[in-house]
Amino acid sequence: MDTTVTDSVKTLTNVEASFPPGALATNTVIKVAEIKASEIVSKMPTTIFKAKASTVEFSPSTTFTKPVTITIPLPLTSSKVGRCSLTPS
């Protein structure tokens, strides 16, 4: 990512991360890896938890100096529409 301009990375399944100028201290290569829902192993029983969408891993681990926008499309599998909210730590 170029630290002087807005830059973004997008996968074939439309997972996207957008970085504003100055979000990274130095030019950095950001990688996005998707883990398919069928490959996710949970410690909870599948009657309680079953992944409905892919899990996304961004690397390298880093701290951003400005907020970044991460977009993860969620499948609509019923008439009930849910919301997903991510809070940066």
C-alpha positions as CSV (number, residue, x, y, z in Angstrom):
1,M,0.0,0.0,0.0
2,D,1.2,3.5,-0.9
3,T,1.1,5.6,2.3
4,T,0.5,8.9,0.3
5,V,-2.7,8.0,-1.6
6,T,-6.0,6.2,-0.9
7,D,-5.3,2.5,-1.8
8,S,-7.3,-0.7,-1.5
9,V,-7.1,-4.4,-1.9
10,K,-10.0,-6.6,-3.1
11,T,-10.5,-10.3,-3.5
12,L,-12.3,-12.3,-6.1
13,T,-15.2,-12.7,-3.7
14,N,-15.4,-8.9,-3.1
15,V,-13.8,-8.7,0.4
16,E,-12.2,-5.3,0.3
17,A,-10.0,-3.2,2.5
18,S,-9.5,0.5,1.8
19,F,-6.7,2.5,3.4
20,P,-6.7,6.3,3.5
21,P,-3.5,8.3,3.1
22,G,-1.3,8.0,6.2
23,A,-3.1,4.9,7.6
24,L,0.2,3.0,7.4
25,A,3.5,4.5,8.6
26,T,5.5,3.0,5.7
27,N,4.6,1.4,2.3
28,T,3.4,-2.1,3.2
29,V,2.3,-5.1,1.2
30,I,-1.1,-6.2,2.6
31,K,-2.3,-9.7,2.1
32,V,-5.8,-11.0,2.3
33,A,-6.5,-14.8,2.7
34,E,-10.0,-16.2,2.8
35,I,-10.8,-19.4,4.7
36,K,-14.0,-21.0,3.3
37,A,-16.9,-21.5,5.7
38,S,-16.6,-25.3,5.2
39,E,-13.0,-25.2,6.5
40,I,-13.7,-23.3,9.7
41,V,-13.4,-25.5,12.8
42,S,-15.3,-24.2,15.9
43,K,-15.0,-25.4,19.5
44,M,-18.8,-24.9,19.8
45,P,-21.1,-27.6,18.6
46,T,-22.4,-27.1,15.1
47,T,-26.0,-27.0,16.5
48,I,-24.9,-23.7,18.2
49,F,-22.4,-22.3,15.7
50,K,-22.1,-22.8,12.0
51,A,-20.1,-20.4,9.8
52,K,-22.3,-18.9,7.1
53,A,-19.6,-16.9,5.4
54,S,-15.8,-17.1,4.8
55,T,-13.4,-15.9,7.4
56,V,-10.9,-13.4,6.3
57,E,-7.3,-13.0,7.5
58,F,-5.3,-9.9,6.8
59,S,-1.5,-9.8,7.2
60,P,0.9,-8.7,8.3
61,S,-0.4,-7.8,11.7
62,T,-0.1,-4.0,12.0
63,T,-1.5,-0.9,13.8
64,F,-3.1,1.7,11.6
65,T,-2.7,5.4,12.3
66,K,-6.1,6.2,10.7
67,P,-9.3,4.2,10.4
68,V,-9.4,1.7,7.5
69,T,-12.6,0.4,5.9
70,I,-13.1,-3.4,5.6
71,T,-16.0,-4.7,3.6
72,I,-17.0,-8.4,3.9
73,P,-20.1,-9.4,1.9
74,L,-22.4,-11.7,3.9
75,P,-24.7,-14.1,2.2
76,L,-28.5,-13.6,2.6
77,T,-29.8,-17.1,3.3
78,S,-33.3,-16.3,4.6
79,S,-35.8,-13.5,4.7
80,K,-34.3,-12.3,8.0
81,V,-31.6,-9.8,7.4
82,G,-28.9,-9.6,10.0
83,R,-26.3,-7.0,10.6
84,C,-22.6,-7.4,11.4
85,S,-20.7,-4.7,13.2
86,L,-16.9,-4.7,13.6
87,T,-15.3,-2.5,16.2
88,P,-11.5,-1.9,15.9
89,S,-9.5,-2.6,19.0
